[in-house]
Amino acid sequence: MKLTITLQHGSRTSEHQLELSPPANAAANGGPLAYVLDQEAGAADWAEVAPGTYSILLGGRSYEAQVTSPPAEATARDICRVVTVGTRHYRVEVRDPRRRRTAGSAVPANGPQEIVAPMPGKIVKLLVTENQEVGQGAGLLVIEAMKMQNELRAPRAGRVEKIYVVPGKGVETGSRLVRLV
């Protein structure tokens, strides 16, 4: 999975290219992780030690990272978090280049909208029920792809009219997941 990462620390901003290669036996809450950061290969080992707190072993050094909720200006297309390592705070924005294809498309303000799978994977958990009202950015379901769990969020406020999937079911890219009205 290739991602573009923007780091902001104080007034300094830097952009990086990150490619993750998790092994097939990686656990959802930690384990070894191979990566390529700005064309330089590396490996790390990580574990979630508490909700939002991660222990990371990188280059023989141990780090504790606390990840907080996204800032108010975060967009639905990007994943934004504040990561604290020691006394340093970083604003981290993660962008998936595959989503750029739809960056210019507008989200319909009303009427039915089909939420489809952005990748092949397995449905891990449903976060909503049929006829439930949801706000923009509310979690709809969790899909697992390449041993990584991804939460799909509502692109706009609305009501969940239909859920097409069940936990444990595999889906292909473009499969209908949820109908939002």
N, C-alpha and C positions, 0 to 999 in steps of 0.2 A: 504494500500500500504506500503510495507516494503522497506526501503532504507538503504544504508550504507553511512554515511557522514564522510568525512575526513576534519578536520579543521586544518589550519595552521596559526599560529600567531607568527611572527618572526621566531625563530628557533624551536618553539614547535609545534608538530603535534600530534593530537589525533584523534582516530577513534570511531565513535558512531553508534549504531543501532537505527533507527527511524521508527516508524510505525505511519502513519497518518490515522485518521478516521474522514474525514469531514462529517458533517451532510448532509442529503438529501437536505436541503433547503439552502445550502451554496451558496453565490454569487461568481461570477468569480473574483470580485475585492475586496473581503473581507468577514469578518464574523467570527463566532466562529470556533475553530478548536481543536478537541481532538487529543492527541498524546500520544505515549509511547516512551520515550527516555531512552535507556539503561535499559529497564525493569521497568522504573518509569513513571507512568501515570501523565499526566498534561493537562492543557487546556490553550489556548491563544485566543486572539481576534485580528484580523488584518484588515488593510485597505490599499489599494494602494492610497496614497495621491497625487502622481505625478508619471509620468513614471519613473520606477526604484527606487522610494522612498516609503517606507512602514512604517506605524505607527503600532506598535505591543504592545499590553497590555499583560504582562506576570507577574504573581505573584503580581498583584497590582501595578506594575511599568510600565511606558510607555517608549518605546524605538523608535527611528527613525533609520531605516536601509536603507542605500543606496546600491543598487546592480548595479555593473558595468559589462561590457562585459567580456567574458572569456579571460584569458591570452592566449598568442600565443601558449603555449604548450598544451592547452586543446585538448582532443581527441573527436572524433565524438561519441564514446560510452558513455562518461561521461559528466555530466553537471558541468562545472567549472565556478565560478563567484568570484569576489572580493566583499565582503560585509563589509561596513564601518558602525560601530555603535559608535557614539561619535567620539573619536580620534583614535579608534582601527580599524585596517584593518585585515580582515580574508580572507584567500583564502579558499573557500568552494568547495569541490568536492562531487557531489552526484552520487552514483552508484545504479542502480537498479539490485539486484541479479538475477532477471529473465533473464537479458541480458547476464549473464555469460555463458549460454548454447551456445551462438554463439561467445563467445570472441575469440576463436581460428580460426574461419572461416575467410578467406580472402575475401575482397571486390573485385569483378571482375574489372579489369582495363578497359576492353572494352566489347562491346557486350551488349545485352539487359539485364536489371535487373528489376525485379518486386519488387516494394516497397509494403509491406503488412502491415496490421494493427497489431501492437504489442499487442493490447488489444481491447476488445469490447468497442464501444463508438459511438458518433455522430460526423459527420464532421461539424465543425463550420465554417471554412473558407478555401478557396483555395488561396494559395500564388503565384501560377504559372499558366501559360496557356500552352496549347499544343504547341509544337515546340519551346518552350522557352529554351535557353541555361542557365544552372545553374552551379554554382561552388560547390565544395565539402563543405558541411556544410550549404548550402543555404536552407532556409525554403521552404518546399513544401506545407504543409497544416497544419491546426490546428484541432486536434481531442479532444473531450471532453469525459472524462471518470470519473465517480464518482464526477461530478461537478468540476473537475480539467481540465484545458485546457493544452494540450501538443502539442508543435510544432514538427512535424516530419521533419527531415532535410535530404538532399541528402548525401548518403554515399560516393559519388564520383562526380566529374564533369561530365557533359553530357548534353543531350538534352531530354526534356520531350516529349516523343513520344505519350503517351496516358494517359488520366486521366479517371479513371473508376468510380469516385464518384462525387456527387454534395453536396453542403452545405445543411445541414438539414437531410441528409440520415444517418441512423444507419448502423454500420458495425460490424462484428464479428471478433474475433482474426483470423488472417491469410487471411482476405479478401484482394483482390488486390485493391490498391489505385492508384498507378502511375506506369507507365512503363518508365524507364530511358534507353536511348541508348547512 
